Amino acid sequence: MRTLTAVLLGAGSRGRYIYGPYAEKFPNELKFVAVAEPDDERRQRFAEIHQIAEEQVYHSWEQAFEQGKIADVMIICTLDRMHYIPAMKALELGYHVMQEKPMSPNVRECIELEQTSLKHKRLLVVTHVLRYSPFWSSIKKCTEDGELGAIGTIQLTENVGYHHMVHSYVRGNWRNSEETSPMILAKSCHDLDLISWLMDEPCTAVSSFGSLLHFKAENAPEGAADRCIDGCEVERECAFSAIKMYLEQPADHWARYMTHDLSQEGIIRALKEGPFGRCVYRCDNNVVDHQVVNMEFASGANANFIMSGLTQSGTRRVQIMGTQGEIMGDMDKGSFTLYRYSTGEEIEIKCSVQGDGHGGGDERMVSSFLKNVHKFDRNPSQGLTSATASLQSHLIAFASERSRLQQGRSIKLTEMYEKEEAGV
C-alpha cells in the first residue's frame, strides 16, 4: 500500500507525542506534508522532524485550506471549540478525517458532522482510542461471544487522578466549560463511548448529578498565596502544590505540557508567569471535579458511570453484570476476571498495557484509520469509532450535562436529538 499523506492541525501533546511519532516509526504508512500550529516552537519543531516544506508550515488552521486539498487525510488536534469548522471544511474538500474528541462542544454541530461525513462519503474517525486497546477489545469480545448472556448493568468508574485533575481541569486548557467543553464531554466521552459500545443498543434516558466540590476560593487554606511560588505559607502541606508537581518531579512528566524550556529556570519562569503556577483555589475554573451519570437503554438494561478527579490513581475500573456471567476489571492492571455462573469458573484474562497512556490503543487506532482509508473506495466502512458510532456517546454526554444543571432531571435522548435536528 502506498504511503498516505497527512495535514496536521494542532501540534500540541496529541500531535507531537502520538501522531508525529507514528509517522516516524512507520514512514511507509504515514507522511506529514503540512502542519498548522500557532505556537512558533511547536510548529517549527514538528516541521523540522517531518521535513515539511516551508510553504506548507502554517500559523493557523485557516491557512491550511488556502491551497485546497493537499494530502490524503487531515488529523485535527485543535482545541475543542476549533474542531467543527475545520472538520466540515476538510470533509467538503474530500479529505478523510481523524478528529480528536469531542467532535464539538455543540450538540447540533456533532449531528452536522456525522451527516456531512455521510453526505460526502468520507471517513470521519473520532479518537475514542480506548476501543482499540487490548483491555477493552478483549472485554468486548467476551460480550460478543455471549459469555455474559444479556447484559443487565454496567458500572464504570473513571479515576481521573488529582494530578491530572489540577493540571488539565483546574489550571489548564480544559478548566472552563465556556472556553472548551464540560468535563463530562472533554474527559469522559471516552467512558460513555465504552459503555455505549459494550451495551450495543440505544440509550434512551439519562440523569446526572455532579459539582465543583473542592477547587474553589472558599476552600483555600489560610495563608494560601495566589501562586504557589510566591511565598505561600501552606505550599509544603498542599497536595496540589505546583512546585511539587512541576519542579520536584521529572521535567518531562508534567512540565513538558506547560513550557518548552525544561531547565529549572524555564520551569520557574512558567510558574511565575503562566497559568500552571496558580493556586488551585484561585483559578478561573468552573468544570466539575466529580460527577455520576445514570443511563437507561432500550432493552431495560442500565449503566452507571462515576467520574472523579479526587483520586490517587488515574485508572478505570469496570463491572459488567449479565444473565450468564460477570466481568470485573482494572484497566491499570491490564486484567479482568470473567465469572461463569453455570460452572462456577473464574477466569483471569490478562491484556498488554504496554505502549501509550491509553493502554496501547493509540497506535492501533492510527493503523486502523489508515487501513480503512486505503480500502474506503471499494469497501466504504466508517470504522470502529466513526462519527456515527461516536454520536450516541456525545448525545449521552450532552444529556448528562443538561441533567446535572437541572438537578438530575431525566433527559430523553430521542427528544433531545429531534429538537436539535429541527433547530428548536
Phi, psi and chi 1 to 4 in degrees:
 res  aa     phi    psi   chi1   chi2   chi3   chi4
   1 MET       -  141.6  -66.7 -173.5  -70.5      -
   2 ARG   -70.9  158.4   68.6  178.6  179.3   86.4
   3 THR   -71.4  130.1  -58.2      -      -      -
   4 LEU   -86.7  140.1  -68.5  172.8      -      -
   5 THR   -97.5  151.4   55.4      -      -      -
   6 ALA  -141.9  149.4      -      -      -      -
   7 VAL  -108.5  131.4  178.1      -      -      -
   8 LEU  -106.4  123.5  177.6   70.5      -      -
   9 LEU  -103.7  106.1  -56.1 -171.9      -      -
  10 GLY   100.6  104.3      -      -      -      -
  11 ALA  -103.8   44.0      -      -      -      -
  12 GLY   -80.5 -150.6      -      -      -      -
  13 SER   -61.9  -43.4   60.3      -      -      -
  14 ARG   -68.3  -46.0  -66.4  -72.7  -67.1  171.8
  15 GLY   -63.0  -43.1      -      -      -      -
  16 ARG   -72.0  -43.6  -78.3 -177.8  -67.0  164.5
  17 TYR  -103.9   -8.1  -58.7  124.5      -      -
  18 ILE  -118.3  -61.2  -57.9  -60.9      -      -
  19 TYR   -77.4  -39.9  -54.1  119.9      -      -
  20 GLY   -59.5  -52.8      -      -      -      -
  21 PRO   -60.6  -30.0  -29.3   37.6      -      -
  22 TYR   -62.6  -44.7 -172.8   95.0      -      -
  23 ALA   -64.8  -33.6      -      -      -      -
  24 GLU   -69.0  -39.4  -66.2  175.3   61.6      -
  25 LYS   -75.4  -33.9 -174.3  174.9 -179.2  179.8
  26 PHE  -127.2   66.5  -57.1  103.8      -      -
  27 PRO   -64.2  -19.5   24.8  -34.7      -      -
  28 ASN   -77.4  -13.3   60.2  -45.3      -      -
  29 GLU  -101.7  -39.4  -65.2 -176.7   25.9      -
  30 LEU  -141.3  132.5 -178.5   64.6      -      -
  31 LYS  -133.9  121.6  166.1   67.2  176.4  173.2
  32 PHE   -81.6  125.7  -76.1  100.7      -      -
  33 VAL  -113.1   -6.4  -62.5      -      -      -
  34 ALA  -156.7  150.5      -      -      -      -
  35 VAL  -143.2  140.9   60.7      -      -      -
  36 ALA  -123.4  124.1      -      -      -      -
  37 GLU  -160.6  124.3  165.7   57.2   52.1      -
  38 PRO   -70.5  -25.0   23.1  -32.4      -      -
  39 ASP   -78.9  120.8 -176.9  -79.5      -      -
  40 ASP   -58.0  -47.3  -67.9  -18.9      -      -
  41 GLU   -68.1  -43.1 -173.7  163.1  -19.0      -
  42 ARG   -62.2  -44.5  -70.1  176.0 -178.8  174.5
  43 ARG   -62.0  -49.5 -178.3  178.7   63.8 -106.8
  44 GLN   -67.7  -38.3  -67.8  -55.3  -37.2      -
  45 ARG   -64.0  -44.5  178.9   61.2  178.2  154.3
  46 PHE   -64.1  -42.2 -166.6   90.0      -      -
  47 ALA   -62.4  -39.7      -      -      -      -
  48 GLU   -65.6  -47.2  -71.1  169.9    8.3      -
  49 ILE   -59.6  -41.0  -69.1  172.4      -      -
  50 HIS  -100.7    8.5  -62.8  -80.9      -      -
  51 GLN    51.3   52.4  -60.2 -179.3  -31.7      -
  52 ILE   -87.2  134.5  -62.5  173.0      -      -
  53 ALA   -60.1  142.1      -      -      -      -
  54 GLU   -56.5  -36.0 -174.3  176.7  -12.4      -
  55 GLU   -72.6   -5.7   62.3  -89.9   18.9      -
  56 GLN  -119.1   27.7  -67.4 -173.7  169.6      -
  57 VAL  -112.8  112.8  178.2      -      -      -
  58 TYR  -115.6  147.7  -51.2  111.2      -      -
  59 HIS   -78.0  -29.1  -66.9  -99.6      -      -
  60 SER  -135.4  157.0   69.5      -      -      -
  61 TRP   -66.4  -29.1   66.9  -99.5      -      -
  62 GLU   -60.2  -39.3  -69.1   90.9  -15.7      -
  63 GLN   -63.3  -28.1  -67.7  175.5  -35.1      -
  64 ALA   -67.9  -12.5      -      -      -      -
  65 PHE  -102.0   -3.9  -70.3   94.8      -      -
  66 GLU   -67.3  -26.7  -69.1  176.6   -4.5      -
  67 GLN   -96.8   10.1  -60.7  176.9   46.9      -
  68 GLY    78.5 -152.1      -      -      -      -
  69 LYS   -82.3  120.4 -174.8  173.3 -177.2  -74.4
  70 ILE  -120.7    4.3   58.0  175.4      -      -
  71 ALA  -155.4  177.6      -      -      -      -
  72 ASP   -78.9  -41.1  -61.1  -55.0      -      -
  73 VAL  -133.0  158.3  -54.3      -      -      -
  74 MET  -125.2  133.1 -178.1  168.1  -77.4      -
  75 ILE  -112.5  118.7  -60.3  177.0      -      -
  76 ILE  -105.3  112.9  -60.6  176.2      -      -
  77 CYS  -125.2   29.6  -55.5      -      -      -
  78 THR   -73.7  175.2   49.8      -      -      -
  79 LEU   -68.1  161.9  -67.4  174.9      -      -
  80 ASP   -50.0  -45.2  -65.1    3.8      -      -
  81 ARG   -80.6    3.7  -67.5 -174.8 -178.5  -87.7
  82 MET  -117.1   25.3  -63.3  164.2   60.7      -
  83 HIS   -89.7  -43.8  -73.8  176.1      -      -
  84 TYR   -64.0  -54.9  168.0   72.5      -      -
  85 ILE   -64.1  -49.7  -64.7  177.3      -      -
  86 PRO   -62.8  -34.1   15.6  -27.6      -      -
  87 ALA   -65.6  -42.6      -      -      -      -
  88 MET   -62.5  -45.7  -69.9  -71.9  -78.8      -
  89 LYS   -63.1  -40.3  -72.9 -179.3  177.2  -68.4
  90 ALA   -64.5  -43.9      -      -      -      -
  91 LEU   -63.6  -41.2  -67.9  167.9      -      -
  92 GLU   -66.6  -30.6  -70.4  163.4   -0.3      -
  93 LEU   -79.3  -13.4  -84.5  175.1      -      -
  94 GLY   102.8    9.8      -      -      -      -
  95 TYR   -72.5  146.5  -78.5  102.6      -      -
  96 HIS   -83.9  139.3  -67.3  -69.4      -      -
  97 VAL  -124.9  134.4  176.6      -      -      -
  98 MET  -113.4  123.1 -177.6  157.4   65.1      -
  99 GLN  -123.9  132.1  176.7 -169.3   35.4      -
 100 GLU   -62.3  146.8  -81.3  -61.0  -50.1      -
 101 LYS   -77.4  154.7   55.2   82.8 -176.9  168.0
 102 PRO   -74.9  160.9   30.3  -35.9      -      -
 103 MET   -56.9  -43.3  -64.0  163.3   69.4      -
 104 SER  -168.4  153.3  165.5      -      -      -
 105 PRO   -81.8    7.5   21.5  -24.1      -      -
 106 ASN  -117.8  123.5  179.3  -72.1      -      -
 107 VAL   -62.6  -40.5   62.3      -      -      -
 108 ARG   -62.2  -39.4  176.1   64.4 -162.7  163.6
 109 GLU   -66.4  -35.2  -69.0  178.1   -7.1      -
 110 CYS   -61.6  -44.4  -68.2      -      -      -
 111 ILE   -61.7  -43.5  -66.1  169.5      -      -
 112 GLU   -65.8  -36.8  -71.4  179.0    1.3      -
 113 LEU   -63.1  -44.2  -79.3  166.9      -      -
 114 GLU   -62.4  -46.1 -170.8 -122.2    1.3      -
 115 GLN   -63.5  -38.1  -67.3  173.2  -18.5      -
 116 THR   -69.4  -38.8  -59.0      -      -      -
 117 SER   -63.0  -37.1   69.3      -      -      -
 118 LEU   -73.3  -41.1  -62.2  175.7      -      -
 119 LYS   -60.0  -45.3  173.5 -175.0  174.2 -177.5
 120 HIS   -91.1    1.2  -68.9  -77.1      -      -
 121 LYS    53.9   51.8  -62.7 -179.5 -179.4  178.8
 122 ARG  -120.4  153.6  -64.4  -71.3   88.7 -176.4
 123 LEU   -82.9  123.2 -174.1   62.4      -      -
 124 LEU  -122.8  103.7  174.8   56.3      -      -
 125 VAL  -102.1  129.2  164.2      -      -      -
 126 VAL   -97.6  138.6 -178.2      -      -      -
 127 THR   -81.8   59.2   59.4      -      -      -
 128 HIS   -80.3   73.7  -74.3  -52.9      -      -
 129 VAL   -66.4  -24.2   61.6      -      -      -
 130 LEU   -65.2  -26.4  -65.8  177.6      -      -
 131 ARG   -58.7  -27.6  -72.5 -164.2 -171.8 -165.2
 132 TYR   -87.5  -10.3  -60.4   87.8      -      -
 133 SER   -74.3  147.5   69.4      -      -      -
 134 PRO   -57.1  -35.5  -26.8   35.8      -      -
 135 PHE   -61.8  -54.5  177.6   80.1      -      -
 136 TRP   -75.3  -34.1  -66.9  104.8      -      -
 137 SER   -68.3  -30.9   59.6      -      -      -
 138 SER   -70.2  -38.5  -63.5      -      -      -
 139 ILE   -64.5  -41.8  -71.0  176.8      -      -
 140 LYS   -60.5  -41.1  176.7   65.1  172.0  175.3
 141 LYS   -61.8  -39.7 -173.8  176.0 -172.8  -54.3
 142 CYS   -60.7  -42.3  -76.0      -      -      -
 143 THR   -68.6  -39.3   65.3      -      -      -
 144 GLU   -68.4  -31.0  -71.6 -178.9  -31.0      -
 145 ASP   -78.3   -2.2  -70.7  -14.3      -      -
 146 GLY    82.1   15.0      -      -      -      -
 147 GLU   -60.9  -30.5  -69.5  -78.2    8.4      -
 148 LEU  -100.5   -3.2  -54.2 -173.4      -      -
 149 GLY    70.9 -138.6      -      -      -      -
 150 ALA   -85.8  132.1      -      -      -      -
 151 ILE   -75.3  129.2  -65.2  174.8      -      -
 152 GLY   -98.2  -42.9      -      -      -      -
 153 THR  -147.8  140.4  -57.3      -      -      -
 154 ILE  -119.5  131.9  -63.9  175.6      -      -
 155 GLN  -121.8  120.7 -178.9  168.6  -52.7      -
 156 LEU  -126.5  131.1  176.4   59.2      -      -
 157 THR  -118.0  127.5  -59.9      -      -      -
 158 GLU  -106.8  109.7  179.9 -175.3   17.5      -
 159 ASN   -88.0  104.3  -60.6  -72.0      -      -
 160 VAL   -68.4  -34.2  176.7      -      -      -
 161 GLY    87.3  132.8      -      -      -      -
 162 TYR   -66.9  -28.9   70.7   89.2      -      -
 163 HIS   -63.0  -49.9  -77.3  107.5      -      -
 164 HIS   -64.2  -38.1 -168.7    7.6      -      -
 165 MET   -59.7  -52.3 -179.4   72.7 -150.1      -
 166 VAL   -73.6  -31.0  -61.6      -      -      -
 167 HIS   -69.6  -49.9  173.7   82.9      -      -
 168 SER   -93.1  -34.7  -61.8      -      -      -
 169 TYR  -114.7   -1.7  -55.2  100.7      -      -
 170 VAL  -116.0  -51.8  176.8      -      -      -
 171 ARG   -96.2  -25.8  -64.8  175.8  171.6  128.2
 172 GLY   -96.4 -160.1      -      -      -      -
 173 ASN   -62.1  -29.2  -71.5  -22.2      -      -
 174 TRP  -105.5   28.0  -67.0  -87.8      -      -
 175 ARG   -79.3  -24.1   67.5 -169.4 -179.0  -83.6
 176 ASN  -127.9  118.2 -167.5  -59.2      -      -
 177 SER   -64.7  -24.3   60.4      -      -      -
 178 GLU   -73.9  -20.6  -65.4  175.8    9.2      -
 179 GLU   -97.6  -30.0  -64.1  178.9    8.6      -
 180 THR  -127.9  -99.0   53.6      -      -      -
 181 SER  -147.7  158.8  -54.9      -      -      -
 182 PRO   -59.4  150.8  -18.6   30.1      -      -
 183 MET   -62.8  -33.0 -168.9  166.0  173.9      -
 184 ILE   -61.6  -27.4 -165.3   68.8      -      -
 185 LEU   -90.9  -49.4 -178.0   65.5      -      -
 186 ALA   -63.1  -41.1      -      -      -      -
 187 LYS  -102.6  -43.3 -177.2   72.6  175.7   79.0
 188 SER  -103.1    6.2  -60.8      -      -      -
 189 CYS   -65.2  -22.1   65.8      -      -      -
 190 HIS   -54.2  -50.4  -89.0  -40.1      -      -
 191 ASP   -72.7  -39.9  -55.6  -89.3      -      -
 192 LEU   -65.3  -33.2  -59.3  177.9      -      -
 193 ASP   -65.8  -42.0  177.7   71.2      -      -
 194 LEU   -61.1  -45.1  -73.7  170.6      -      -
 195 ILE   -61.8  -45.8  -70.2  171.3      -      -
 196 SER   -60.2  -42.7  176.8      -      -      -
 197 TRP   -67.0  -45.2 -178.6   48.4      -      -
 198 LEU   -69.3  -37.9  -66.6  169.3      -      -
 199 MET   -71.4  -36.8 -163.7   67.0   80.9      -
 200 ASP    58.4   42.8 -162.1   23.9      -      -
 201 GLU  -159.3  162.0   59.7  177.2  -76.6      -
 202 PRO   -64.9  139.1  -22.0   33.8      -      -
 203 CYS   -84.2  132.0  179.2      -      -      -
 204 THR  -103.6  -33.9   55.7      -      -      -
 205 ALA  -150.8  151.7      -      -      -      -
 206 VAL  -139.4  141.0  169.3      -      -      -
 207 SER  -136.0  151.4   64.8      -      -      -
 208 SER  -153.9  148.6 -179.9      -      -      -
 209 PHE  -132.8  148.9  -65.4   90.2      -      -
 210 GLY   174.8  166.2      -      -      -      -
 211 SER  -163.7  170.2   69.0      -      -      -
 212 LEU   -90.7   96.8  175.8   56.1      -      -
 213 LEU   -84.2  -42.5  179.3   72.0      -      -
 214 HIS  -114.6  -44.5 -174.8   64.8      -      -
 215 PHE   -85.4   72.3  -60.8  105.3      -      -
 216 LYS  -148.7  164.5   48.5 -170.1  179.3 -179.5
 217 ALA   -58.3  -38.7      -      -      -      -
 218 GLU   -67.2  -12.9   54.8  -97.4   41.9      -
 219 ASN   -98.4    2.6  -69.5  -34.7      -      -
 220 ALA   -65.1  130.1      -      -      -      -
 221 PRO   -70.4  155.6   23.5  -31.6      -      -
 222 GLU   -60.8  132.4 -173.9  175.6  -11.4      -
 223 GLY    95.3   -3.0      -      -      -      -
 224 ALA   -70.4  135.9      -      -      -      -
 225 ALA   -94.9  169.7      -      -      -      -
 226 ASP   -66.4  -30.8  -72.3  -15.5      -      -
 227 ARG  -129.0  143.5  -72.2 -178.9  177.7  -90.4
 228 CYS   -60.9  -29.5  -58.7      -      -      -
 229 ILE   -89.4   -1.6 -153.6  163.2      -      -
 230 ASP   -99.5   47.9  -72.4  -14.2      -      -
 231 GLY    71.3   31.6      -      -      -      -
 232 CYS   -60.5  128.1  175.6      -      -      -
 233 GLU   -71.6  -21.2  -65.0  176.8   14.4      -
 234 VAL  -115.7   14.1  -66.4      -      -      -
 235 GLU   -57.3  -42.6 -177.6  -87.4  -35.1      -
 236 ARG   -66.9  -24.9  -74.9  -66.5   84.0 -173.4
 237 GLU   -91.5  -11.5  -54.8  160.4   25.0      -
 238 CYS   -86.8  127.0 -179.0      -      -      -
 239 ALA   -67.1  -21.3      -      -      -      -
 240 PHE  -105.1   17.4  -45.6  112.4      -      -
 241 SER   -56.3  128.3  160.1      -      -      -
 242 ALA   -68.2  -28.5      -      -      -      -
 243 ILE   -65.1  -45.9  -65.9  174.1      -      -
 244 LYS   -62.9  -39.2  -68.0  177.9 -178.7  176.7
 245 MET   -76.5  -41.4 -174.2  165.5 -178.4      -
 246 TYR  -105.3  -26.0  -60.3  108.3      -      -
 247 LEU   -99.6  -30.4  -90.5  174.6      -      -
 248 GLU  -104.0    8.2  -64.1  177.4    4.1      -
 249 GLN  -117.5  164.9  -67.1 -167.5   45.3      -
 250 PRO   -52.5  134.4  -26.5   35.3      -      -
 251 ALA   -60.9  -28.8      -      -      -      -
 252 ASP   -83.1    1.8   63.0   -9.0      -      -
 253 HIS   -83.2  -61.0 -171.2   61.0      -      -
 254 TRP  -114.9  -34.3  -71.7  107.3      -      -
 255 ALA   -63.4  -29.6      -      -      -      -
 256 ARG   -62.7  -19.0   65.3  174.5  178.8  165.9
 257 TYR   -87.3   -4.2  -63.6  113.4      -      -
 258 MET  -120.3  -17.5   71.3  164.9 -174.6      -
 259 THR  -153.1  150.9  178.6      -      -      -
 260 HIS   -82.2  -25.9  -60.3  -57.1      -      -
 261 ASP   -91.3  100.3 -176.7   -5.1      -      -
 262 LEU   -92.2   13.8  -64.5  179.5      -      -
 263 SER   -71.7  162.0   66.8      -      -      -
 264 GLN   -58.9  -38.6 -173.4  176.0   52.4      -
 265 GLU   -64.5  -40.9  -66.1   78.1   12.7      -
 266 GLY   -65.5  -41.0      -      -      -      -
 267 ILE   -67.4  -43.5  -65.1  172.1      -      -
 268 ILE   -60.5  -40.8  -69.5  173.0      -      -
 269 ARG   -61.6  -42.2 -173.1 -179.3  -49.5  112.1
 270 ALA   -65.3  -37.1      -      -      -      -
 271 LEU   -68.7  -30.3  -66.3 -180.0      -      -
 272 LYS   -80.2  -32.1  -72.3 -178.5  175.9  179.7
 273 GLU  -111.4  -26.0  -60.1  173.2    0.6      -
 274 GLY  -100.8  177.3      -      -      -      -
 275 PRO   -69.5  -21.6   25.6  -35.3      -      -
 276 PHE   -81.7   -5.2  -66.3   95.2      -      -
 277 GLY   -93.6   -0.5      -      -      -      -
 278 ARG   -74.3  151.2  -65.7  178.0  -64.4  175.5
 279 CYS   -62.6  135.5  171.9      -      -      -
 280 VAL   -65.4  -15.6  -66.2      -      -      -
 281 TYR   -95.1    1.0  -56.5  103.5      -      -
 282 ARG  -132.8   41.4  -54.2 -169.9 -168.4  -78.2
 283 CYS  -107.4  174.3  -66.8      -      -      -
 284 ASP   -98.9   35.3   58.3  -20.7      -      -
 285 ASN   -80.7  148.0   57.8  -53.2      -      -
 286 ASN  -139.0    0.5   70.7   -6.1      -      -
 287 VAL   -77.8  157.8  -60.2      -      -      -
 288 VAL   -65.7  157.2  -58.6      -      -      -
 289 ASP  -109.5    0.2   51.6   26.8      -      -
 290 HIS  -161.0  148.2   70.5  -68.8      -      -
 291 GLN  -160.2  145.9 -171.8  165.0   -7.1      -
 292 VAL  -121.9  144.5  -63.7      -      -      -
 293 VAL  -131.9  130.2 -179.7      -      -      -
 294 ASN  -110.0  133.0  -64.9  -48.0      -      -
 295 MET  -126.0  139.5  -69.2  152.4  -90.2      -
 296 GLU  -112.8  139.3 -179.1 -179.5   61.9      -
 297 PHE  -114.9  167.9  -71.9   80.6      -      -
 298 ALA   -57.9  -35.3      -      -      -      -
 299 SER   -79.3  -10.3   67.5      -      -      -
 300 GLY   103.0   -6.6      -      -      -      -
 301 ALA   -67.6  160.4      -      -      -      -
 302 ASN  -140.4  167.3   52.5   49.8      -      -
 303 ALA  -143.7  151.3      -      -      -      -
 304 ASN  -128.4  130.6  169.4 -102.0      -      -
 305 PHE  -122.8  132.2  170.2   63.1      -      -
 306 ILE  -120.2  125.7  -59.9  172.4      -      -
 307 MET  -117.2  131.6 -179.0  -79.0  -63.6      -
 308 SER  -143.9  131.0  179.0      -      -      -
 309 GLY   -91.0    1.0      -      -      -      -
 310 LEU   -99.5   57.4  -51.8  173.2      -      -
 311 THR  -137.8  159.0   64.1      -      -      -
 312 GLN   -75.8  -52.2  168.0   65.5   32.4      -
 313 SER   -94.2  170.4   76.3      -      -      -
 314 GLY  -113.7   28.5      -      -      -      -
 315 THR   -84.6  167.7 -168.2      -      -      -
 316 ARG  -115.4  137.3  -72.2  172.6  165.1   92.4
 317 ARG  -124.5  140.8  -63.3 -171.2  177.2   96.5
 318 VAL  -135.0  145.3   65.1      -      -      -
 319 GLN  -134.8  124.4 -178.1  178.4   11.5      -
 320 ILE  -119.8  119.7  -51.6  175.1      -      -
 321 MET  -110.7  119.8  -64.0  153.5  -93.1      -
 322 GLY  -124.0 -179.5      -      -      -      -
 323 THR   -77.0  -21.1   57.4      -      -      -
 324 GLN  -119.9   -9.6  -59.1  -65.7  -36.0      -
 325 GLY  -173.8  177.8      -      -      -      -
 326 GLU  -142.6  149.2  179.0 -177.3   16.3      -
 327 ILE  -124.2  136.5  -78.7  174.0      -      -
 328 MET  -132.4  127.8  -62.7 -176.0   70.5      -
 329 GLY  -148.6  161.6      -      -      -      -
 330 ASP  -130.6  114.5 -175.0  -44.5      -      -
 331 MET   -64.3  -37.4 -175.8  179.8  171.4      -
 332 ASP   -59.6  -40.3 -120.3   18.7      -      -
 333 LYS   -78.7  -18.5  -64.7  177.2 -180.0  176.9
 334 GLY    71.0   30.0      -      -      -      -
 335 SER  -145.1  152.7   65.8      -      -      -
 336 PHE  -143.5  158.4   62.8   90.7      -      -
 337 THR  -112.7  129.4  -58.6      -      -      -
 338 LEU  -100.0  122.6  167.7   64.5      -      -
 339 TYR  -106.3  122.9  -60.5   89.9      -      -
 340 ARG  -102.6  116.6  -70.7  175.2  174.0  156.2
 341 TYR   -64.3  -41.3  -59.9  157.6      -      -
 342 SER   -67.7  -31.9   61.1      -      -      -
 343 THR  -109.4  -13.4   63.2      -      -      -
 344 GLY    77.2    9.6      -      -      -      -
 345 GLU   -70.4  146.5  -66.9  173.6  -82.7      -
 346 GLU  -124.4  112.9  -63.6 -177.7   10.6      -
 347 ILE  -114.1  115.9  -57.4  169.0      -      -
 348 GLU   -87.6  129.1 -174.8  177.7   11.3      -
 349 ILE  -116.9  119.8  -61.1  171.6      -      -
 350 LYS  -103.3  136.9  -64.3 -176.1  177.9 -179.5
 351 CYS  -124.6  146.0  -48.8      -      -      -
 352 SER   -65.2  134.8  171.4      -      -      -
 353 VAL  -115.8   20.2  -68.0      -      -      -
 354 GLN   -71.8  153.3  -62.8  -62.0  -46.3      -
 355 GLY   107.3 -137.5      -      -      -      -
 356 ASP   -74.6  179.5   55.2   74.4      -      -
 357 GLY   -74.0   -1.8      -      -      -      -
 358 HIS  -109.1   36.3  -69.7  110.0      -      -
 359 GLY    65.2   29.6      -      -      -      -
 360 GLY    86.3    7.8      -      -      -      -
 361 GLY   -79.5  -29.6      -      -      -      -
 362 ASP   -59.8  -51.6  -79.9  -42.0      -      -
 363 GLU   -64.4  -40.1 -167.3  169.7  -74.0      -
 364 ARG   -64.7  -36.2  -69.6  172.3  172.9   84.4
 365 MET   -64.5  -47.7  177.0 -172.0   65.6      -
 366 VAL   -62.2  -43.7  178.7      -      -      -
 367 SER   -59.9  -44.0  175.6      -      -      -
 368 SER   -63.5  -42.5  175.0      -      -      -
 369 PHE   -59.5  -47.5  170.4   65.1      -      -
 370 LEU   -64.8  -39.3  -62.2  177.3      -      -
 371 LYS   -64.5  -40.1  -72.1  175.2 -177.7  175.3
 372 ASN   -67.0  -34.1  -77.5  -27.2      -      -
 373 VAL   -63.5  -44.6  169.9      -      -      -
 374 HIS   -58.9  -40.1  -84.6  -63.7      -      -
 375 LYS  -100.0    7.4   64.4 -174.9 -178.0 -177.8
 376 PHE   -63.0  -41.2 -169.7   82.5      -      -
 377 ASP   -63.7  -35.4  -71.5  -21.7      -      -
 378 ARG   -95.7  -19.5   65.6 -179.3 -174.8  -83.1
 379 ASN  -145.7   82.5 -179.5   22.4      -      -
 380 PRO   -74.1   61.9   28.3  -34.0      -      -
 381 SER   -73.8  139.2  166.3      -      -      -
 382 GLN   -81.9   -9.4  -72.3  -67.2  -47.6      -
 383 GLY    90.3  168.7      -      -      -      -
 384 LEU   -66.0  -34.6 -176.8   60.4      -      -
 385 THR  -123.4   50.2   56.7      -      -      -
 386 SER   -66.3  169.4   66.5      -      -      -
 387 ALA   -59.4  -37.9      -      -      -      -
 388 THR   -64.4  -45.4  -61.2      -      -      -
 389 ALA   -66.5  -34.4      -      -      -      -
 390 SER   -82.8  -18.7  -60.5      -      -      -
 391 LEU   -62.3  -39.3 -176.4   56.4      -      -
 392 GLN   -62.1  -43.1  175.1  168.4 -107.7      -
 393 SER   -67.4  -33.7   57.9      -      -      -
 394 HIS   -65.0  -41.9  -81.6   66.0      -      -
 395 LEU   -62.4  -39.1  -68.1  174.6      -      -
 396 ILE   -62.1  -41.2  -65.0  171.7      -      -
 397 ALA   -64.6  -44.9      -      -      -      -
 398 PHE   -62.8  -42.2  -73.2  116.6      -      -
 399 ALA   -64.9  -36.4      -      -      -      -
 400 SER   -62.3  -44.7  -60.7      -      -      -
 401 GLU   -68.2  -39.4 -173.4   64.9    1.8      -
 402 ARG   -63.0  -42.0  -69.5 -174.8 -175.1 -173.4
 403 SER   -64.3  -44.9  174.4      -      -      -
 404 ARG   -57.9  -43.6 -176.1 -174.3   75.0   82.9
 405 LEU   -72.4  -14.3  -66.6  172.9      -      -
 406 GLN  -111.8   33.1  -62.6  175.5   41.2      -
 407 GLN    56.2   39.2  -69.8   74.6   51.1      -
 408 GLY    86.0   13.5      -      -      -      -
 409 ARG   -60.7  136.9 -177.3  175.2   73.3   86.4
 410 SER   -68.6  132.5  179.6      -      -      -
 411 ILE  -112.3  125.2  -55.6  -66.3      -      -
 412 LYS   -85.7  123.7  -55.4  -68.0 -175.3 -176.3
 413 LEU   -68.9  -38.7  -95.9   70.2      -      -
 414 THR   -62.4  -42.8  -60.5      -      -      -
 415 GLU   -63.3  -42.5  -68.1  178.1    8.5      -
 416 MET   -62.8  -44.6 -175.9 -179.3   73.4      -
 417 TYR   -63.0  -45.8 -179.8   89.1      -      -
 418 GLU   -64.6  -38.1  -71.2  175.1  -12.3      -
 419 LYS   -66.6  -42.0  -72.8 -179.7  179.9  178.7
 420 GLU   -67.0  -41.8  -69.4  -68.7  -18.2      -
 421 GLU   -64.8  -34.4 -167.9  174.4   33.9      -
 422 ALA   -82.8   -6.3      -      -      -      -
 423 GLY    74.7   23.8      -      -      -      -
 424 VAL   -82.8      -  177.3      -      -      -
